[in-house]
């Protein structure tokens, strides 16, 4: 699986229809109308997200590895 930074993953989320609701510190909180999930993406420069966290976010957002 390809690693992504928080910034790169945010671009994918926005392309999939997720909306930025708020920013608290370095965490960007996204929500999507009609889905009862909230995704809080840590943005620490270009540091890659850990694989387990990335997989969890992908599952919540309904994003497959091919979409990356």
Secondary structure, DSSP 8 states (H G I E B T S, - for coil): ----BHHHHHHHHHHTT-EEEEEETTEEEEE-TT---EEEEE--TT-B--HHHHHHHHHHHT--GGG-
